[in-house]
Amino acid sequence: MMMLFTVLVIALVVLVPDFYIYFTFLHHQPLLWRVLWWFPLFFLVAMLLAQGLGWGYSFPLRAFFLMLTCVVLPKFLFALVSLVGKLIGLAYAPAFRVGNGLAGILALLTFAACLYGALYGWKKLVYNEQTLTFNNLPAAFQGYKVIQISDLHVGTYAQEPDHFQKMVQLINEQDPDLVVFTGDIVNSSPAELEPFTEILKGIRAKDGVLSVVGNHDYCTYGVGASPKEKEQMFQRVVAYEKSFGWQVLMNENKVIRRGNDSIAILGVENVGRPPFPSKGDLKKAQNGLSDQCFKILLSHDPTHWRRETLPDTNIPLQLSGHTHAMQFKVLGWSPSSLTYTEWGGLYEENGQKLFISTGAGGNVPFRVGAWPEIVVLNLSGK
């Protein structure tokens, strides 16, 4: 049902502006211009078919998203503003011309922003520094610095290895106590990790690097592999992370001690709704821990917080990723807000906190506003 709704929304956003602009401005133009006008639509359909038939993961997805953002979105905004001007023009004739002018300016600005996002925005690494305060943080962990990275999707950066080299350098410059990775290190195959092995081994933290797996790490997005082959690919992804010196928490926990004080980092496998795999076991991840222990949960999908963490536990902090803020944010708004109740940044309810990283990478080479981020979390006690 959700897939059908998504297809209908995309069809509406793509087709309605095309027909409006064609019959309002172009239907009297020479044949060549009229034919060229429909090229983006046919290209979008071709890329969707290529993706569905398994003719590669990367290029069809990239091409589809580039066309959607740099062509379809500006056309949609132009048509929307122009149509409003046309309707007002029924009562005040000059409004149609003014509306078309404003529509053209908005479309050009949108095109420029999206082009920047496609060429540079997806490589624009930034720090996102937060101070998180808790009533029950053990005294020895006052000022404890946790760096969170998420959703690397390294296959997208096969031709841009410097992106992750810079990420590692920026992480190490912060001299963190702990680095955590909250899932989706690949797009669809463990082979994507080979060029980045030595780079990712370079991350340094006093208490090491802890990680969990995300939906993409199960390698279910490739076409043609059997369930057994996908399981083998998943195990290879986990093995790669371990070879970096990372500890992968598979429904388990690690206790970190400072003198007589301690905190526990819990990690679960992906917990999600279809079509995403759901293999996490939060109860198992808490084995051996007391209710009074200060816990931080690593769980890739942020919907886990409201479905289980909030109602069933007293875990004070969950760290997640997954949404990417759909790699687009303007004036604090992201289309992710249409799909997720919590989609990026810090949320708090009943004294429990959720922080969602919008990712240090991305599964398509595009970002506007929701720049790739390294999250620096400074823990503080009251």
GUKELUM-736053 format. One record per residue (C-alpha): x, y, z; residue in three letters. Coordinates in nm, 4 decimals, always signed. Layout:
# residues N
+----------+----------+----------+------+
!        u !        v !        w ! resn !
+----------+----------+----------+------+
!        X !        Y !        Z !  Ala !
...
+----------+----------+----------+------+
This chain:
# residues 382
+----------+----------+----------+------+
!        u !        v !        w ! resn !
+----------+----------+----------+------+
!  +0.0000 !  +0.0000 !  +0.0000 !  Met !
!  +0.2809 !  +0.2421 !  +0.0924 !  Met !
!  +0.4651 !  +0.1602 !  -0.2317 !  Met !
!  +0.1490 !  +0.2283 !  -0.4354 !  Leu !
!  +0.0986 !  +0.5591 !  -0.2528 !  Phe !
!  +0.4609 !  +0.6583 !  -0.3228 !  Thr !
!  +0.4240 !  +0.5773 !  -0.6933 !  Val !
!  +0.1031 !  +0.7814 !  -0.7137 !  Leu !
!  +0.2640 !  +1.0813 !  -0.5421 !  Val !
!  +0.5663 !  +1.0693 !  -0.7755 !  Ile !
!  +0.3366 !  +1.0378 !  -1.0765 !  Ala !
!  +0.1372 !  +1.3399 !  -0.9586 !  Leu !
!  +0.4493 !  +1.5491 !  -0.8971 !  Val !
!  +0.5992 !  +1.4525 !  -1.2351 !  Val !
!  +0.3017 !  +1.4351 !  -1.4731 !  Leu !
!  +0.0779 !  +1.7232 !  -1.3657 !  Val !
!  +0.3467 !  +1.9952 !  -1.4029 !  Pro !
!  +0.4594 !  +1.8460 !  -1.7368 !  Asp !
!  +0.1096 !  +1.8583 !  -1.8818 !  Phe !
!  +0.0340 !  +2.2021 !  -1.7355 !  Tyr !
!  +0.3525 !  +2.3612 !  -1.8740 !  Ile !
!  +0.3173 !  +2.1831 !  -2.2087 !  Tyr !
!  -0.0403 !  +2.2902 !  -2.2785 !  Phe !
!  +0.0064 !  +2.6403 !  -2.1324 !  Thr !
!  +0.3367 !  +2.7369 !  -2.2931 !  Phe !
!  +0.4711 !  +2.4775 !  -2.5390 !  Leu !
!  +0.2009 !  +2.3133 !  -2.7478 !  His !
!  +0.2431 !  +2.5723 !  -3.0279 !  His !
!  +0.6233 !  +2.5436 !  -3.0350 !  Gln !
!  +0.8182 !  +2.3581 !  -3.3085 !  Pro !
!  +0.8013 !  +1.9795 !  -3.3018 !  Leu !
!  +1.1608 !  +1.9377 !  -3.1814 !  Leu !
!  +1.0970 !  +2.1407 !  -2.8650 !  Trp !
!  +0.7744 !  +1.9553 !  -2.7965 !  Arg !
!  +0.9515 !  +1.6182 !  -2.8273 !  Val !
!  +1.2465 !  +1.7272 !  -2.6116 !  Leu !
!  +1.0059 !  +1.8437 !  -2.3411 !  Trp !
!  +0.9016 !  +1.4846 !  -2.2704 !  Trp !
!  +1.2554 !  +1.3463 !  -2.2623 !  Phe !
!  +1.3016 !  +1.3799 !  -1.8811 !  Pro !
!  +0.9796 !  +1.1828 !  -1.8234 !  Leu !
!  +1.0913 !  +0.8967 !  -2.0476 !  Phe !
!  +1.4365 !  +0.9045 !  -1.8879 !  Phe !
!  +1.2851 !  +0.8742 !  -1.5381 !  Leu !
!  +1.0774 !  +0.5755 !  -1.6471 !  Val !
!  +1.3825 !  +0.4135 !  -1.8084 !  Ala !
!  +1.5886 !  +0.4512 !  -1.4892 !  Met !
!  +1.3064 !  +0.3045 !  -1.2801 !  Leu !
!  +1.2847 !  +0.0062 !  -1.5149 !  Leu !
!  +1.6634 !  -0.0393 !  -1.5096 !  Ala !
!  +1.6620 !  -0.0392 !  -1.1288 !  Gln !
!  +1.3695 !  -0.2811 !  -1.1133 !  Gly !
!  +1.5327 !  -0.5196 !  -1.3607 !  Leu !
!  +1.8601 !  -0.5154 !  -1.1684 !  Gly !
!  +2.0673 !  -0.3404 !  -1.4343 !  Trp !
!  +2.3035 !  -0.2008 !  -1.1738 !  Gly !
!  +2.2309 !  -0.0343 !  -0.8411 !  Tyr !
!  +2.4331 !  +0.2839 !  -0.8540 !  Ser !
!  +2.3880 !  +0.4519 !  -1.1943 !  Phe !
!  +2.0087 !  +0.4148 !  -1.2378 !  Pro !
!  +1.9455 !  +0.5362 !  -0.8831 !  Leu !
!  +2.1835 !  +0.8297 !  -0.9185 !  Arg !
!  +2.0461 !  +0.9306 !  -1.2571 !  Ala !
!  +1.6863 !  +0.9036 !  -1.1362 !  Phe !
!  +1.7528 !  +1.1159 !  -0.8289 !  Phe !
!  +1.9513 !  +1.3768 !  -1.0241 !  Leu !
!  +1.6674 !  +1.4161 !  -1.2740 !  Met !
!  +1.4101 !  +1.4253 !  -0.9953 !  Leu !
!  +1.5840 !  +1.7042 !  -0.8037 !  Thr !
!  +1.7376 !  +1.9160 !  -1.0787 !  Cys !
!  +1.4567 !  +1.8919 !  -1.3339 !  Val !
!  +1.1291 !  +1.7628 !  -1.1883 !  Val !
!  +1.1358 !  +1.9693 !  -0.8668 !  Leu !
!  +1.2007 !  +2.3053 !  -1.0414 !  Pro !
!  +0.9246 !  +2.2251 !  -1.2933 !  Lys !
!  +0.6837 !  +2.1361 !  -1.0136 !  Phe !
!  +0.7481 !  +2.4625 !  -0.8294 !  Leu !
!  +0.7231 !  +2.6631 !  -1.1521 !  Phe !
!  +0.3892 !  +2.5039 !  -1.2393 !  Ala !
!  +0.2532 !  +2.5536 !  -0.8880 !  Leu !
!  +0.3350 !  +2.9268 !  -0.8694 !  Val !
!  +0.2320 !  +2.9849 !  -1.2302 !  Ser !
!  -0.1032 !  +2.8144 !  -1.1731 !  Leu !
!  -0.1693 !  +3.0266 !  -0.8646 !  Val !
!  -0.0920 !  +3.3374 !  -1.0716 !  Gly !
!  -0.3241 !  +3.2154 !  -1.3451 !  Lys !
!  -0.6103 !  +3.1618 !  -1.1014 !  Leu !
!  -0.5609 !  +3.5063 !  -0.9470 !  Ile !
!  -0.5397 !  +3.6386 !  -1.3031 !  Gly !
!  -0.9033 !  +3.5472 !  -1.3559 !  Leu !
!  -0.9852 !  +3.8423 !  -1.1280 !  Ala !
!  -0.6775 !  +4.0570 !  -1.1915 !  Tyr !
!  -0.5205 !  +3.9999 !  -1.5333 !  Ala !
!  -0.1570 !  +4.1134 !  -1.4614 !  Pro !
!  -0.1262 !  +3.8469 !  -1.1890 !  Ala !
!  -0.0675 !  +3.5737 !  -1.4486 !  Phe !
!  +0.2369 !  +3.7516 !  -1.5916 !  Arg !
!  +0.3730 !  +3.8334 !  -1.2446 !  Val !
!  +0.3145 !  +3.4753 !  -1.1336 !  Gly !
!  +0.5081 !  +3.3410 !  -1.4313 !  Asn !
!  +0.7993 !  +3.5722 !  -1.3520 !  Gly !
!  +0.8109 !  +3.4646 !  -0.9888 !  Leu !
!  +0.7738 !  +3.1006 !  -1.0946 !  Ala !
!  +1.0704 !  +3.1327 !  -1.3282 !  Gly !
!  +1.2895 !  +3.2869 !  -1.0580 !  Ile !
!  +1.1920 !  +3.0184 !  -0.8045 !  Leu !
!  +1.2587 !  +2.7423 !  -1.0574 !  Ala !
!  +1.6038 !  +2.8813 !  -1.1405 !  Leu !
!  +1.6979 !  +2.9167 !  -0.7729 !  Leu !
!  +1.5791 !  +2.5617 !  -0.7048 !  Thr !
!  +1.7744 !  +2.4295 !  -1.0017 !  Phe !
!  +2.0902 !  +2.6085 !  -0.8813 !  Ala !
!  +2.0522 !  +2.4750 !  -0.5251 !  Ala !
!  +1.9914 !  +2.1201 !  -0.6459 !  Cys !
!  +2.2824 !  +2.1361 !  -0.8889 !  Leu !
!  +2.5063 !  +2.2485 !  -0.6009 !  Tyr !
!  +2.3730 !  +1.9577 !  -0.3945 !  Gly !
!  +2.4537 !  +1.7143 !  -0.6754 !  Ala !
!  +2.8021 !  +1.8486 !  -0.7444 !  Leu !
!  +2.9286 !  +1.9522 !  -0.3986 !  Tyr !
!  +2.6694 !  +1.9232 !  -0.1225 !  Gly !
!  +2.7054 !  +1.5477 !  -0.0772 !  Trp !
!  +3.0745 !  +1.5948 !  +0.0096 !  Lys !
!  +3.0364 !  +1.8971 !  +0.2411 !  Lys !
!  +3.1253 !  +1.7411 !  +0.5788 !  Leu !
!  +3.0212 !  +1.9403 !  +0.8856 !  Val !
!  +3.0364 !  +1.8988 !  +1.2639 !  Tyr !
!  +2.7097 !  +1.8799 !  +1.4547 !  Asn !
!  +2.8037 !  +1.9348 !  +1.8203 !  Glu !
!  +2.5542 !  +1.8778 !  +2.1016 !  Gln !
!  +2.5666 !  +1.8754 !  +2.4814 !  Thr !
!  +2.3275 !  +1.6181 !  +2.6298 !  Leu !
!  +2.2381 !  +1.6483 !  +2.9979 !  Thr !
!  +2.1154 !  +1.3583 !  +3.2151 !  Phe !
!  +2.0101 !  +1.3250 !  +3.5768 !  Asn !
!  +2.1715 !  +0.9844 !  +3.6265 !  Asn !
!  +2.5002 !  +1.0150 !  +3.4362 !  Leu !
!  +2.7802 !  +0.8682 !  +3.6521 !  Pro !
!  +3.0160 !  +1.1400 !  +3.7791 !  Ala !
!  +3.3247 !  +0.9897 !  +3.6122 !  Ala !
!  +3.1581 !  +1.0336 !  +3.2711 !  Phe !
!  +3.0985 !  +1.4070 !  +3.3078 !  Gln !
!  +3.2245 !  +1.5562 !  +2.9784 !  Gly !
!  +3.2524 !  +1.2144 !  +2.8108 !  Tyr !
!  +3.2756 !  +1.2761 !  +2.4342 !  Lys !
!  +3.0964 !  +1.0403 !  +2.1956 !  Val !
!  +3.1257 !  +1.0837 !  +1.8205 !  Ile !
!  +2.8451 !  +0.9336 !  +1.6164 !  Gln !
!  +2.8743 !  +0.8578 !  +1.2461 !  Ile !
!  +2.6023 !  +0.6899 !  +1.0482 !  Ser !
!  +2.4905 !  +0.5834 !  +0.7010 !  Asp !
!  +2.8250 !  +0.5942 !  +0.5211 !  Leu !
!  +2.6973 !  +0.4079 !  +0.2119 !  His !
!  +3.0562 !  +0.3835 !  +0.0960 !  Val !
!  +2.9702 !  +0.2562 !  -0.2529 !  Gly !
!  +2.8385 !  +0.6009 !  -0.3418 !  Thr !
!  +3.1859 !  +0.7420 !  -0.2785 !  Tyr !
!  +3.3844 !  +0.4899 !  -0.4832 !  Ala !
!  +3.5306 !  +0.7740 !  -0.6897 !  Gln !
!  +3.5629 !  +1.0071 !  -0.3890 !  Glu !
!  +3.7762 !  +0.8254 !  -0.1273 !  Pro !
!  +3.9001 !  +1.1594 !  +0.0060 !  Asp !
!  +3.5551 !  +1.2154 !  +0.1599 !  His !
!  +3.6107 !  +0.9438 !  +0.4181 !  Phe !
!  +3.9768 !  +1.0285 !  +0.4605 !  Gln !
!  +3.8631 !  +1.3766 !  +0.5617 !  Lys !
!  +3.5960 !  +1.2265 !  +0.7890 !  Met !
!  +3.8540 !  +1.0166 !  +0.9734 !  Val !
!  +4.0835 !  +1.3176 !  +1.0111 !  Gln !
!  +3.8019 !  +1.5338 !  +1.1541 !  Leu !
!  +3.7009 !  +1.2572 !  +1.3966 !  Ile !
!  +4.0554 !  +1.2087 !  +1.5239 !  Asn !
!  +4.1030 !  +1.5839 !  +1.5673 !  Glu !
!  +3.8203 !  +1.5758 !  +1.8236 !  Gln !
!  +4.0126 !  +1.3206 !  +2.0368 !  Asp !
!  +3.6878 !  +1.1380 !  +2.1274 !  Pro !
!  +3.6373 !  +0.9002 !  +2.4173 !  Asp !
!  +3.4196 !  +0.6752 !  +2.2014 !  Leu !
!  +3.3122 !  +0.6523 !  +1.8370 !  Val !
!  +2.9860 !  +0.4805 !  +1.7476 !  Val !
!  +2.8577 !  +0.3874 !  +1.4041 !  Phe !
!  +2.4816 !  +0.3438 !  +1.3709 !  Thr !
!  +2.4497 !  +0.1369 !  +1.0551 !  Gly !
!  +2.4345 !  +0.1262 !  +0.6742 !  Asp !
!  +2.8009 !  +0.1114 !  +0.5851 !  Ile !
!  +2.7269 !  -0.0182 !  +0.2316 !  Val !
!  +2.4599 !  +0.0239 !  -0.0342 !  Asn !
!  +2.4204 !  -0.3358 !  -0.1465 !  Ser !
!  +2.7490 !  -0.5301 !  -0.1448 !  Ser !
!  +3.0475 !  -0.5939 !  +0.0857 !  Pro !
!  +3.2766 !  -0.5395 !  -0.2136 !  Ala !
!  +3.2110 !  -0.1666 !  -0.1788 !  Glu !
!  +3.4249 !  -0.1650 !  +0.1370 !  Leu !
!  +3.7492 !  -0.2858 !  -0.0204 !  Glu !
!  +3.8795 !  +0.0604 !  -0.1290 !  Pro !
!  +3.8083 !  +0.2066 !  +0.2151 !  Phe !
!  +3.9568 !  -0.0600 !  +0.4428 !  Thr !
!  +4.2777 !  +0.1219 !  +0.5305 !  Glu !
!  +4.0986 !  +0.4564 !  +0.5631 !  Ile !
!  +3.8355 !  +0.3326 !  +0.8092 !  Leu !
!  +4.0972 !  +0.1496 !  +1.0137 !  Lys !
!  +4.2363 !  +0.4941 !  +1.0951 !  Gly !
!  +3.9556 !  +0.6033 !  +1.3313 !  Ile !
!  +4.0912 !  +0.6470 !  +1.6855 !  Arg !
!  +3.9062 !  +0.6759 !  +2.0178 !  Ala !
!  +4.0074 !  +0.6042 !  +2.3787 !  Lys !
!  +3.7370 !  +0.3381 !  +2.4187 !  Asp !
!  +3.7383 !  +0.2231 !  +2.0568 !  Gly !
!  +3.4716 !  +0.2095 !  +1.7892 !  Val !
!  +3.1372 !  +0.0343 !  +1.8431 !  Leu !
!  +2.8954 !  -0.0306 !  +1.5604 !  Ser !
!  +2.5604 !  -0.1815 !  +1.4684 !  Val !
!  +2.4158 !  -0.2915 !  +1.1363 !  Val !
!  +2.1475 !  -0.1185 !  +0.9302 !  Gly !
!  +1.8997 !  -0.2356 !  +0.6694 !  Asn !
!  +2.1421 !  -0.1940 !  +0.3772 !  His !
!  +2.4081 !  -0.4012 !  +0.5510 !  Asp !
!  +2.1989 !  -0.7160 !  +0.5009 !  Tyr !
!  +2.2694 !  -0.6749 !  +0.1251 !  Cys !
!  +1.9051 !  -0.7348 !  +0.0306 !  Thr !
!  +1.9003 !  -0.4570 !  -0.2304 !  Tyr !
!  +2.1048 !  -0.6457 !  -0.4882 !  Gly !
!  +1.9182 !  -0.8440 !  -0.7536 !  Val !
!  +1.9732 !  -1.2116 !  -0.8272 !  Gly !
!  +2.1406 !  -1.3306 !  -0.5078 !  Ala !
!  +1.9825 !  -1.6195 !  -0.3194 !  Ser !
!  +1.8946 !  -1.5871 !  +0.0510 !  Pro !
!  +2.2013 !  -1.7949 !  +0.1359 !  Lys !
!  +2.4257 !  -1.5698 !  -0.0745 !  Glu !
!  +2.2782 !  -1.2582 !  +0.0871 !  Lys !
!  +2.3468 !  -1.4007 !  +0.4318 !  Glu !
!  +2.7061 !  -1.4687 !  +0.3289 !  Gln !
!  +2.7373 !  -1.1123 !  +0.2002 !  Met !
!  +2.6004 !  -0.9795 !  +0.5284 !  Phe !
!  +2.8560 !  -1.1810 !  +0.7234 !  Gln !
!  +3.1290 !  -1.0372 !  +0.5018 !  Arg !
!  +3.0105 !  -0.6830 !  +0.5821 !  Val !
!  +3.0332 !  -0.7636 !  +0.9540 !  Val !
!  +3.3760 !  -0.9217 !  +0.9041 !  Ala !
!  +3.4989 !  -0.6090 !  +0.7252 !  Tyr !
!  +3.3905 !  -0.3890 !  +1.0165 !  Glu !
!  +3.5687 !  -0.6166 !  +1.2615 !  Lys !
!  +3.8826 !  -0.5997 !  +1.0460 !  Ser !
!  +3.8766 !  -0.2199 !  +1.0944 !  Phe !
!  +3.9113 !  -0.2844 !  +1.4674 !  Gly !
!  +3.5450 !  -0.2017 !  +1.5312 !  Trp !
!  +3.3353 !  -0.4044 !  +1.7746 !  Gln !
!  +3.0040 !  -0.4944 !  +1.6111 !  Val !
!  +2.7257 !  -0.5231 !  +1.8692 !  Leu !
!  +2.4782 !  -0.7881 !  +1.7540 !  Met !
!  +2.2031 !  -0.7716 !  +2.0190 !  Asn !
!  +2.4653 !  -0.7382 !  +2.2912 !  Glu !
!  +2.6334 !  -0.4756 !  +2.5057 !  Asn !
!  +2.9692 !  -0.3441 !  +2.6141 !  Lys !
!  +3.0340 !  -0.1944 !  +2.9583 !  Val !
!  +3.2789 !  +0.0981 !  +2.9728 !  Ile !
!  +3.4384 !  +0.1709 !  +3.3095 !  Arg !
!  +3.5972 !  +0.4762 !  +3.4655 !  Arg !
!  +3.7139 !  +0.3845 !  +3.8152 !  Gly !
!  +3.4091 !  +0.2693 !  +4.0100 !  Asn !
!  +3.1645 !  +0.4184 !  +3.7578 !  Asp !
!  +3.0413 !  +0.2596 !  +3.4372 !  Ser !
!  +2.8055 !  +0.3030 !  +3.1440 !  Ile !
!  +2.6779 !  +0.0381 !  +2.9034 !  Ala !
!  +2.6548 !  +0.0699 !  +2.5256 !  Ile !
!  +2.3823 !  -0.1543 !  +2.3833 !  Leu !
!  +2.3657 !  -0.2482 !  +2.0172 !  Gly !
!  +2.0834 !  -0.4199 !  +1.8319 !  Val !
!  +2.0515 !  -0.5486 !  +1.4803 !  Glu !
!  +1.8128 !  -0.3557 !  +1.2573 !  Asn !
!  +1.4629 !  -0.3115 !  +1.3982 !  Val !
!  +1.2278 !  -0.1936 !  +1.1264 !  Gly !
!  +0.8986 !  -0.2379 !  +0.9503 !  Arg !
!  +0.8662 !  -0.4085 !  +0.6086 !  Pro !
!  +1.0299 !  -0.3875 !  +0.3642 !  Pro !
!  +1.3190 !  -0.3388 !  +0.6085 !  Phe !
!  +1.4527 !  -0.6421 !  +0.7972 !  Pro !
!  +1.3787 !  -0.6629 !  +1.1687 !  Ser !
!  +1.6228 !  -0.8827 !  +1.3596 !  Lys !
!  +1.6957 !  -0.6735 !  +1.6672 !  Gly !
!  +1.6448 !  -0.8101 !  +2.0174 !  Asp !
!  +1.6553 !  -0.5354 !  +2.2796 !  Leu !
!  +1.5948 !  -0.7702 !  +2.5712 !  Lys !
!  +1.8922 !  -0.9814 !  +2.4719 !  Lys !
!  +2.1047 !  -0.6677 !  +2.4299 !  Ala !
!  +2.0379 !  -0.5795 !  +2.7969 !  Gln !
!  +2.1473 !  -0.9185 !  +2.9348 !  Asn !
!  +2.3566 !  -0.8833 !  +3.2490 !  Gly !
!  +2.2744 !  -0.5156 !  +3.3059 !  Leu !
!  +2.0910 !  -0.3740 !  +3.6050 !  Ser !
!  +1.8021 !  -0.1278 !  +3.5779 !  Asp !
!  +2.0188 !  +0.1376 !  +3.7440 !  Gln !
!  +2.2958 !  +0.1108 !  +3.4860 !  Cys !
!  +2.3279 !  +0.4159 !  +3.2571 !  Phe !
!  +2.2643 !  +0.2858 !  +2.9052 !  Lys !
!  +2.3116 !  +0.4185 !  +2.5536 !  Ile !
!  +2.1341 !  +0.2241 !  +2.2800 !  Leu !
!  +2.2615 !  +0.2056 !  +1.9227 !  Leu !
!  +1.9705 !  +0.1200 !  +1.6930 !  Ser !
!  +1.9785 !  +0.2087 !  +1.3255 !  His !
!  +1.6088 !  +0.2806 !  +1.2689 !  Asp !
!  +1.4733 !  +0.5685 !  +1.4838 !  Pro !
!  +1.1189 !  +0.4273 !  +1.4821 !  Thr !
!  +1.2517 !  +0.1699 !  +1.7320 !  His !
!  +1.2556 !  +0.4466 !  +1.9964 !  Trp !
!  +0.8813 !  +0.5055 !  +1.9979 !  Arg !
!  +0.7886 !  +0.1401 !  +1.9389 !  Arg !
!  +0.9994 !  -0.0233 !  +2.2115 !  Glu !
!  +1.2630 !  +0.1922 !  +2.3794 !  Thr !
!  +1.0220 !  +0.4542 !  +2.5186 !  Leu !
!  +0.7358 !  +0.2305 !  +2.6325 !  Pro !
!  +0.9360 !  -0.0693 !  +2.7564 !  Asp !
!  +1.2676 !  +0.0605 !  +2.8957 !  Thr !
!  +1.4278 !  +0.3394 !  +3.0964 !  Asn !
!  +1.7182 !  +0.3781 !  +2.8508 !  Ile !
!  +1.8116 !  +0.7482 !  +2.8689 !  Pro !
!  +1.9660 !  +0.7797 !  +2.5204 !  Leu !
!  +1.9151 !  +0.6109 !  +2.1846 !  Gln !
!  +2.1358 !  +0.6941 !  +1.8860 !  Leu !
!  +2.0004 !  +0.6235 !  +1.5382 !  Ser !
!  +2.0388 !  +0.7112 !  +1.1708 !  Gly !
!  +1.8550 !  +0.5723 !  +0.8676 !  His !
!  +1.6470 !  +0.8724 !  +0.7536 !  Thr !
!  +1.9278 !  +1.0879 !  +0.6025 !  His !
!  +1.6656 !  +1.3672 !  +0.6350 !  Ala !
!  +1.6093 !  +1.2491 !  +0.2765 !  Met !
!  +1.9325 !  +1.4447 !  +0.2120 !  Gln !
!  +1.7287 !  +1.7635 !  +0.1738 !  Phe !
!  +1.6507 !  +2.0283 !  +0.4358 !  Lys !
!  +1.5405 !  +2.3890 !  +0.3930 !  Val !
!  +1.4689 !  +2.6265 !  +0.6825 !  Leu !
!  +1.4559 !  +2.3330 !  +0.9234 !  Gly !
!  +1.2044 !  +2.1372 !  +0.7137 !  Trp !
!  +1.2765 !  +1.8062 !  +0.5419 !  Ser !
!  +1.0491 !  +1.5784 !  +0.3366 !  Pro !
!  +1.1470 !  +1.3118 !  +0.5920 !  Ser !
!  +0.8968 !  +1.4754 !  +0.8252 !  Ser !
!  +0.6202 !  +1.3415 !  +0.5998 !  Leu !
!  +0.7336 !  +0.9846 !  +0.6689 !  Thr !
!  +0.8940 !  +0.9880 !  +1.0138 !  Tyr !
!  +0.7753 !  +1.1406 !  +1.3416 !  Thr !
!  +1.1415 !  +1.1753 !  +1.4403 !  Glu !
!  +1.3762 !  +1.2224 !  +1.1460 !  Trp !
!  +1.6827 !  +1.4241 !  +1.2490 !  Gly !
!  +1.8446 !  +1.5835 !  +1.5527 !  Gly !
!  +1.7484 !  +1.5650 !  +1.9201 !  Leu !
!  +1.4133 !  +1.4527 !  +2.0620 !  Tyr !
!  +1.3121 !  +1.4091 !  +2.4265 !  Glu !
!  +1.0121 !  +1.2557 !  +2.5979 !  Glu !
!  +0.9631 !  +1.1554 !  +2.9619 !  Asn !
!  +1.3296 !  +1.2185 !  +3.0332 !  Gly !
!  +1.4494 !  +0.9840 !  +2.7560 !  Gln !
!  +1.6392 !  +1.1183 !  +2.4575 !  Lys !
!  +1.6736 !  +1.0159 !  +2.0937 !  Leu !
!  +1.9398 !  +1.1604 !  +1.8674 !  Phe !
!  +1.9192 !  +1.0911 !  +1.4946 !  Ile !
!  +2.2206 !  +1.1549 !  +1.2755 !  Ser !
!  +2.1283 !  +1.2466 !  +0.9212 !  Thr !
!  +2.4382 !  +1.0610 !  +0.8023 !  Gly !
!  +2.7992 !  +1.1159 !  +0.7015 !  Ala !
!  +2.7438 !  +0.9622 !  +0.3569 !  Gly !
!  +2.4423 !  +0.8917 !  +0.1415 !  Gly !
!  +2.3030 !  +0.6353 !  -0.0990 !  Asn !
!  +2.2798 !  +0.8958 !  -0.3752 !  Val !
!  +2.5342 !  +1.1722 !  -0.4487 !  Pro !
!  +2.3115 !  +1.4626 !  -0.3487 !  Phe !
!  +2.2560 !  +1.6752 !  -0.0388 !  Arg !
!  +2.1045 !  +2.0181 !  +0.0147 !  Val !
!  +2.0837 !  +2.1621 !  +0.3652 !  Gly !
!  +2.1124 !  +1.8209 !  +0.5299 !  Ala !
!  +2.4888 !  +1.8162 !  +0.4811 !  Trp !
!  +2.6885 !  +1.5007 !  +0.5666 !  Pro !
!  +2.7640 !  +1.5285 !  +0.9364 !  Glu !
!  +2.9949 !  +1.4120 !  +1.2116 !  Ile !
!  +2.7984 !  +1.4263 !  +1.5359 !  Val !
!  +2.9904 !  +1.5271 !  +1.8494 !  Val !
!  +2.7966 !  +1.4442 !  +2.1673 !  Leu !
!  +2.9254 !  +1.5791 !  +2.4989 !  Asn !
!  +2.7621 !  +1.4006 !  +2.7934 !  Leu !
!  +2.6807 !  +1.6083 !  +3.0983 !  Ser !
!  +2.5272 !  +1.5348 !  +3.4383 !  Gly !
!  +2.3028 !  +1.7687 !  +3.6356 !  Lys !
+----------+----------+----------+------+
